């Protein structure tokens, strides 16, 4: 059994499961000890010449009833103990998932998804085994062994004491074995985590691997990672095999000693050399008890190994559950209604590595305005747009929504009122409708269609054989880049949030589709704040205002006409786009 602040409560929560299970496990342990006694009685009757058919039949019926009782008892204890362990595993998994949802981006920068998944697989399985079979082995190792030893002492004290010597050796060695297995298992789990990281990353980038014909190179790289994992597994297996071999040697040694000394006692009893009374029936009974105590000895060795592995897994899971939730609600004040006014007051932002992304940004976006954000690559456009979701902590007094500091608005209310379309559109491996209605799965087909028409993707969806019931595959692999972007836009639009942020979300669509989406933004989100991050000036030139960023600083903020006169970066972007259109045979009227 293992203990820790995140699992101790489960002993109380699932006490009934384990209590009933242990009761029936103890019942099975008790009744199985009657079998050697029955066999010994039959043997004595045979030796005494008093064995009758009726006596033999009666004792055989006893053995059958014992076997039936053991069958029922085993079914019950397995049901209760193992289901209790599964419940603990499930509860712990749910708590871990809830924790992962609360952790900020900084945690996932330092911990890869593949490694985190190993907590949900190997580590939780080990915890499950510890509570399930670990409980069974613990009860057998102590309760059954004590009952059996009592029976063995009743048969012959000297023979029992001699047989206990190897058991004492195993118990003394348990502490050192426990430490060694814990060390080896930690190395094994870390190696498995690295392999999970690598595998998850390779599957995610499989298209890129194929495009660059890197299959052989990546297979060789994976071979090295896999070899390291294999070596750690073999080290664990080798040590476990050594432990099992040691236990087997001790058991076999005890069998030899028991048979040899028991045979001597029978001989001395027969010859009368020593004042000892030990019959063939006693040896049969003692041997039956001895065969029973073999399992508790094996269980003791397995408990040592399992407990060491479980302690290591629990440490890893505890590290996850103890991880700092650096983005969370503090002193909050719920806004009755968010209208969509946004204000930055000398706002600056640095990444976790200390690099400054935005510097001294001051501007106001009025509620209902449609505002674009442009600038060179790396100027901080996406960062400025995403801060409205409060995925990180910011200095108080720098960002306001409807006049209230963003740091005092409850996270749930804030994010409910901001519809966000990320730069890299992510879709879940479910149906198109489920992706569009992700915010509320109870929305109707008509509402999903309306959102798809807003994003100009409805005509594409109905062309699929299963329409809105089409499975998009993992990360939307069955869709084109433009289709994924437009479904992501539909998913954001259907929220009907007062603030909507599109982070370069029309980069993968053609000009005609872009114009349609922008027209729908103008008509269907009238009176609601919309922020559009764009790489093309044509995307934002007809918006109410445009923010121009340059190296993380606010260069200018105003209408298209104002910026043409006052922003070198913006006017240069317009000129370059105009040249591109002329080279492509188009026409640009910036």
VOTOR-36160 format. One record per residue (C-alpha): residue in three letters; z, x, y. Coordinates in steps of 0.5 Angstrom, whole numbers. Layout:
<atoms>
> ALA_Z_X_Y
...
</atoms>
This chain:
<atoms>
> UNK_0_0_0
> UNK_-1_2_7
> UNK_2_1_14
> UNK_-1_1_21
> UNK_0_-4_27
> UNK_-7_-7_26
> UNK_-5_-9_19
> UNK_2_-10_18
> UNK_2_-17_20
> UNK_-3_-19_14
> UNK_3_-18_10
> UNK_6_-24_13
> UNK_0_-28_14
> UNK_-2_-27_7
> UNK_5_-27_4
> UNK_3_-33_-1
> UNK_-3_-30_-4
> UNK_0_-24_-6
> UNK_7_-27_-8
> UNK_4_-32_-12
> UNK_-1_-26_-15
> UNK_5_-22_-16
> UNK_9_-27_-20
> UNK_3_-28_-25
> UNK_2_-21_-25
> UNK_9_-20_-27
> UNK_9_-25_-32
> UNK_3_-22_-35
> UNK_6_-15_-36
> UNK_12_-19_-39
> UNK_9_-23_-44
> UNK_4_-17_-46
> UNK_11_-13_-48
> UNK_12_-18_-54
> UNK_6_-16_-58
> UNK_9_-9_-60
> UNK_15_-12_-62
> UNK_12_-18_-66
> UNK_8_-12_-70
> UNK_14_-8_-71
> UNK_17_-15_-74
> UNK_12_-16_-79
> UNK_12_-8_-81
> UNK_19_-9_-82
> UNK_18_-15_-86
> UNK_13_-12_-90
> UNK_17_-5_-91
> UNK_23_-10_-93
> UNK_19_-14_-98
> UNK_21_-20_-94
> UNK_14_-22_-91
> UNK_11_-29_-93
> UNK_5_-32_-91
> UNK_9_-37_-87
> UNK_12_-31_-83
> UNK_5_-28_-82
> UNK_2_-34_-79
> UNK_7_-36_-75
> UNK_7_-29_-71
> UNK_0_-29_-71
> UNK_0_-35_-67
> UNK_5_-32_-63
> UNK_0_-26_-61
> UNK_-5_-32_-60
> UNK_-1_-35_-55
> UNK_1_-29_-52
> UNK_-6_-27_-51
> UNK_-8_-34_-48
> UNK_-2_-33_-43
> UNK_-5_-27_-41
> UNK_-12_-30_-40
> UNK_-9_-35_-35
> UNK_-4_-31_-32
> UNK_-10_-25_-30
> UNK_-14_-31_-28
> UNK_-9_-33_-23
> UNK_-7_-26_-20
> UNK_-14_-24_-19
> UNK_-15_-30_-15
> UNK_-9_-30_-11
> UNK_-9_-22_-10
> UNK_-16_-21_-9
> UNK_-18_-27_-5
> UNK_-12_-25_0
> UNK_-15_-18_0
> UNK_-22_-21_2
> UNK_-18_-25_7
> UNK_-15_-19_10
> UNK_-22_-15_10
> UNK_-25_-21_14
> UNK_-20_-22_19
> UNK_-20_-14_21
> UNK_-28_-15_21
> UNK_-27_-20_26
> UNK_-22_-17_30
> UNK_-27_-10_30
> UNK_-33_-14_32
> UNK_-29_-18_38
> UNK_-27_-11_40
> UNK_-34_-8_40
> UNK_-36_-14_44
> UNK_-31_-12_49
> UNK_-32_-4_50
> UNK_-36_-2_55
> UNK_-43_2_56
> UNK_-39_9_56
> UNK_-36_8_49
> UNK_-43_7_46
> UNK_-46_13_50
> UNK_-41_17_45
> UNK_-41_13_39
> UNK_-47_11_36
> UNK_-49_5_32
> UNK_-50_8_25
> UNK_-43_11_25
> UNK_-40_5_28
> UNK_-43_1_22
> UNK_-40_5_17
> UNK_-33_3_19
> UNK_-35_-4_17
> UNK_-38_-2_11
> UNK_-35_4_7
> UNK_-28_4_11
> UNK_-27_-4_11
> UNK_-29_-4_3
> UNK_-23_2_2
> UNK_-18_-3_6
> UNK_-20_-8_2
> UNK_-19_-4_-5
> UNK_-12_-2_-2
> UNK_-10_-9_-1
> UNK_-13_-12_-8
> UNK_-13_-7_-13
> UNK_-8_-2_-10
> UNK_-3_-8_-10
> UNK_-5_-9_-18
> UNK_-4_-2_-19
> UNK_2_-1_-15
> UNK_6_-7_-19
> UNK_3_-4_-26
> UNK_5_3_-24
> UNK_12_1_-22
> UNK_14_-6_-25
> UNK_10_-5_-32
> UNK_12_2_-33
> UNK_20_0_-32
> UNK_19_-6_-37
> UNK_16_-1_-42
> UNK_21_5_-41
> UNK_27_0_-42
> UNK_23_-2_-48
> UNK_22_5_-50
> UNK_29_7_-49
> UNK_31_1_-54
> UNK_27_4_-59
> UNK_29_11_-58
> UNK_32_15_-52
> UNK_31_22_-54
> UNK_23_21_-56
> UNK_23_17_-49
> UNK_26_22_-45
> UNK_21_27_-48
> UNK_15_23_-46
> UNK_18_23_-39
> UNK_17_30_-38
> UNK_9_30_-36
> UNK_10_23_-32
> UNK_15_27_-28
> UNK_10_33_-27
> UNK_5_28_-24
> UNK_10_25_-19
> UNK_12_31_-16
> UNK_5_33_-15
> UNK_3_26_-12
> UNK_5_29_-5
> UNK_0_35_-5
> UNK_-5_31_-9
> UNK_-5_25_-3
> UNK_-6_30_2
> UNK_-12_34_-1
> UNK_-16_27_-2
> UNK_-14_25_5
> UNK_-17_31_8
> UNK_-24_31_3
> UNK_-25_23_4
> UNK_-25_24_12
> UNK_-30_30_11
> UNK_-34_25_6
> UNK_-33_19_11
> UNK_-35_23_17
> UNK_-42_26_13
> UNK_-43_18_12
> UNK_-43_16_19
> UNK_-47_22_21
> UNK_-52_20_16
> UNK_-52_12_18
> UNK_-53_15_25
> UNK_-59_18_23
> UNK_-62_13_19
> UNK_-61_7_24
> UNK_-64_12_29
> UNK_-70_13_25
> UNK_-71_6_23
> UNK_-71_4_30
> UNK_-76_9_32
> UNK_-81_8_26
> UNK_-87_6_30
> UNK_-86_13_34
> UNK_-85_17_28
> UNK_-92_14_25
> UNK_-96_15_31
> UNK_-94_22_32
> UNK_-95_23_24
> UNK_-88_26_24
> UNK_-86_22_17
> UNK_-86_29_13
> UNK_-82_33_18
> UNK_-77_27_19
> UNK_-76_26_11
> UNK_-74_34_11
> UNK_-69_33_17
> UNK_-66_27_13
> UNK_-66_31_7
> UNK_-61_36_10
> UNK_-57_30_13
> UNK_-57_27_6
> UNK_-55_33_2
> UNK_-49_34_7
> UNK_-47_27_5
> UNK_-48_28_-2
> UNK_-44_35_-2
> UNK_-38_31_1
> UNK_-39_26_-4
> UNK_-39_31_-10
> UNK_-33_34_-7
> UNK_-29_28_-7
> UNK_-32_26_-14
> UNK_-30_33_-17
> UNK_-23_33_-14
> UNK_-22_26_-17
> UNK_-25_28_-24
> UNK_-20_34_-24
> UNK_-14_29_-22
> UNK_-17_24_-28
> UNK_-17_30_-33
> UNK_-10_32_-31
> UNK_-8_25_-32
> UNK_-12_25_-39
> UNK_-9_31_-41
> UNK_-2_29_-39
> UNK_-3_22_-43
> UNK_-6_26_-49
> UNK_0_31_-49
> UNK_5_25_-49
> UNK_1_22_-55
> UNK_1_28_-59
> UNK_9_29_-57
> UNK_11_22_-59
> UNK_7_22_-66
> UNK_10_29_-68
> UNK_17_28_-66
> UNK_16_20_-68
> UNK_14_23_-75
> UNK_20_28_-75
> UNK_25_23_-74
> UNK_22_18_-80
> UNK_22_24_-84
> UNK_29_26_-82
> UNK_31_19_-83
> UNK_28_19_-90
> UNK_31_25_-93
> UNK_38_24_-89
> UNK_37_31_-86
> UNK_40_28_-79
> UNK_44_22_-78
> UNK_38_19_-75
> UNK_35_12_-76
> UNK_28_11_-74
> UNK_23_7_-79
> UNK_15_7_-79
> UNK_16_0_-76
> UNK_20_3_-70
> UNK_14_8_-69
> UNK_9_3_-69
> UNK_13_-1_-64
> UNK_14_5_-60
> UNK_7_7_-60
> UNK_5_0_-58
> UNK_10_1_-52
> UNK_7_8_-51
> UNK_0_5_-51
> UNK_2_0_-45
> UNK_5_5_-41
> UNK_-2_9_-41
> UNK_-5_4_-36
> UNK_1_5_-31
> UNK_0_13_-31
> UNK_-7_12_-30
> UNK_-6_7_-24
> UNK_-1_12_-21
> UNK_-6_17_-20
> UNK_-11_12_-18
> UNK_-6_9_-13
> UNK_-5_17_-10
> UNK_-13_17_-9
> UNK_-14_10_-6
> UNK_-8_11_-2
> UNK_-11_17_1
> UNK_-18_14_2
> UNK_-15_8_5
> UNK_-10_12_10
> UNK_-16_16_13
> UNK_-20_9_13
> UNK_-15_6_17
> UNK_-14_12_22
> UNK_-22_11_24
> UNK_-21_3_24
> UNK_-15_4_29
> UNK_-19_9_33
> UNK_-24_4_34
> UNK_-19_-2_36
> UNK_-15_3_40
> UNK_-21_5_44
> UNK_-20_4_52
> UNK_-23_-3_55
> UNK_-25_0_61
> UNK_-28_-6_64
> UNK_-24_-12_64
> UNK_-21_-17_68
> UNK_-15_-15_73
> UNK_-13_-20_78
> UNK_-18_-25_79
> UNK_-19_-31_83
> UNK_-24_-36_80
> UNK_-30_-39_85
> UNK_-31_-46_85
> UNK_-38_-45_85
> UNK_-43_-39_86
> UNK_-48_-40_91
> UNK_-51_-33_90
> UNK_-50_-29_97
> UNK_-50_-22_95
> UNK_-47_-16_100
> UNK_-46_-9_99
> UNK_-42_-5_103
> UNK_-42_2_103
> UNK_-43_2_96
> UNK_-44_8_92
> UNK_-44_9_84
> UNK_-44_15_79
> UNK_-45_16_72
> UNK_-40_18_67
> UNK_-43_25_67
> UNK_-41_25_75
> UNK_-49_25_77
> UNK_-49_20_83
> UNK_-54_14_82
> UNK_-53_10_89
> UNK_-50_13_95
> UNK_-48_9_101
> UNK_-52_2_100
> UNK_-50_-3_105
> UNK_-54_-10_106
> UNK_-54_-17_105
> UNK_-58_-22_101
> UNK_-57_-29_103
> UNK_-56_-35_98
> UNK_-63_-37_96
> UNK_-67_-31_98
> UNK_-72_-28_93
> UNK_-71_-20_94
> UNK_-75_-15_91
> UNK_-73_-8_90
> UNK_-78_-2_90
> UNK_-78_6_90
> UNK_-80_12_86
> UNK_-78_13_79
> UNK_-70_15_78
> UNK_-69_12_85
> UNK_-63_7_83
> UNK_-67_1_82
> UNK_-65_-2_76
> UNK_-58_1_77
> UNK_-57_-3_83
> UNK_-60_-9_80
> UNK_-55_-9_74
> UNK_-49_-8_78
> UNK_-48_-15_79
> UNK_-47_-16_71
> UNK_-41_-11_72
> UNK_-42_-7_66
> UNK_-38_-2_69
> UNK_-32_-1_74
> UNK_-33_-1_82
> UNK_-29_1_88
> UNK_-26_-5_91
> UNK_-29_-8_98
> UNK_-36_-5_96
> UNK_-40_-11_93
> UNK_-39_-18_94
> UNK_-41_-25_92
> UNK_-40_-31_96
> UNK_-36_-27_100
> UNK_-31_-25_94
> UNK_-30_-18_92
> UNK_-34_-18_85
> UNK_-28_-14_82
> UNK_-24_-20_83
> UNK_-29_-25_80
> UNK_-27_-27_72
> UNK_-32_-23_68
> UNK_-34_-29_64
> UNK_-36_-33_71
> UNK_-39_-28_74
> UNK_-44_-26_68
> UNK_-45_-34_67
> UNK_-48_-34_74
> UNK_-52_-28_73
> UNK_-59_-29_69
> UNK_-61_-22_67
> UNK_-68_-20_64
> UNK_-67_-12_62
> UNK_-72_-7_63
> UNK_-73_-6_56
> UNK_-73_-13_53
> UNK_-69_-14_47
> UNK_-70_-20_42
> UNK_-66_-22_36
> UNK_-69_-23_29
> UNK_-69_-30_29
> UNK_-74_-36_31
> UNK_-77_-36_38
> UNK_-73_-42_40
> UNK_-67_-39_38
> UNK_-68_-33_43
> UNK_-70_-37_49
> UNK_-64_-42_48
> UNK_-59_-36_46
> UNK_-55_-38_52
> UNK_-54_-45_49
> UNK_-56_-47_42
> UNK_-56_-54_43
> UNK_-61_-54_48
> UNK_-67_-59_46
> UNK_-74_-57_44
> UNK_-77_-60_51
> UNK_-72_-55_55
> UNK_-74_-49_51
> UNK_-82_-51_52
> UNK_-80_-52_60
> UNK_-77_-45_60
> UNK_-83_-42_56
> UNK_-88_-45_61
> UNK_-84_-42_67
> UNK_-85_-35_63
> UNK_-93_-37_62
> UNK_-92_-36_54
> UNK_-92_-43_52
> UNK_-99_-42_50
> UNK_-98_-36_46
> UNK_-92_-39_42
> UNK_-96_-45_40
> UNK_-102_-41_37
> UNK_-97_-38_32
> UNK_-97_-42_25
> UNK_-90_-44_26
> UNK_-90_-45_34
> UNK_-83_-44_36
> UNK_-80_-44_29
> UNK_-83_-37_28
> UNK_-79_-31_26
> UNK_-80_-26_31
> UNK_-77_-20_26
> UNK_-72_-15_28
> UNK_-72_-13_36
> UNK_-78_-18_36
> UNK_-83_-13_32
> UNK_-88_-19_31
> UNK_-89_-20_38
> UNK_-93_-16_43
> UNK_-89_-12_49
> UNK_-92_-18_54
> UNK_-90_-23_50
> UNK_-83_-20_49
> UNK_-82_-20_56
> UNK_-84_-27_58
> UNK_-79_-30_52
> UNK_-74_-26_55
> UNK_-75_-29_62
> UNK_-75_-36_59
> UNK_-69_-34_56
> UNK_-66_-32_63
> UNK_-69_-38_66
> UNK_-66_-43_62
> UNK_-59_-41_64
> UNK_-61_-44_71
> UNK_-56_-39_74
> UNK_-55_-39_82
> UNK_-57_-31_81
> UNK_-63_-29_77
> UNK_-65_-21_76
> UNK_-71_-19_73
> UNK_-71_-11_72
> UNK_-78_-9_72
> UNK_-79_-15_67
> UNK_-87_-16_68
> UNK_-89_-9_67
> UNK_-93_-11_61
> UNK_-97_-17_63
> UNK_-103_-18_66
> UNK_-104_-19_74
> UNK_-106_-26_73
> UNK_-100_-28_68
> UNK_-95_-24_73
> UNK_-98_-28_79
> UNK_-96_-35_75
> UNK_-89_-32_74
> UNK_-88_-31_81
> UNK_-91_-37_83
> UNK_-86_-41_78
> UNK_-80_-37_81
> UNK_-82_-39_88
> UNK_-83_-46_86
> UNK_-78_-48_81
> UNK_-72_-43_83
> UNK_-72_-45_90
> UNK_-66_-45_94
> UNK_-63_-40_88
> UNK_-62_-32_89
> UNK_-68_-28_85
> UNK_-68_-21_85
> UNK_-74_-17_82
> UNK_-74_-10_81
> UNK_-82_-8_81
> UNK_-86_-1_80
> UNK_-92_-5_83
> UNK_-92_-7_91
> UNK_-96_-13_89
> UNK_-90_-16_85
> UNK_-86_-16_91
> UNK_-90_-16_97
> UNK_-90_-24_98
> UNK_-82_-24_97
> UNK_-77_-26_103
> UNK_-75_-19_103
> UNK_-76_-12_100
> UNK_-71_-7_98
> UNK_-73_0_99
> UNK_-69_6_95
> UNK_-71_13_96
> UNK_-67_18_91
> UNK_-61_13_91
> UNK_-61_12_98
> UNK_-63_5_102
> UNK_-69_8_106
> UNK_-71_1_109
> UNK_-70_-7_108
> UNK_-74_-12_110
> UNK_-80_-16_110
> UNK_-87_-13_107
> UNK_-90_-13_115
> UNK_-83_-9_117
> UNK_-83_-4_111
> UNK_-90_-2_113
> UNK_-88_0_120
> UNK_-81_3_118
> UNK_-81_5_111
> UNK_-85_12_109
> UNK_-84_11_102
> UNK_-86_3_102
> UNK_-93_5_106
> UNK_-94_10_101
> UNK_-94_6_95
> UNK_-98_1_98
> UNK_-103_6_100
> UNK_-103_9_93
> UNK_-104_2_90
> UNK_-110_0_94
> UNK_-113_7_92
> UNK_-112_5_85
> UNK_-115_-2_86
> UNK_-121_1_89
> UNK_-122_6_83
> UNK_-121_0_78
> UNK_-126_-4_82
> UNK_-121_-9_85
> UNK_-119_-11_92
> UNK_-112_-10_95
> UNK_-110_-14_101
> UNK_-103_-10_103
</atoms>
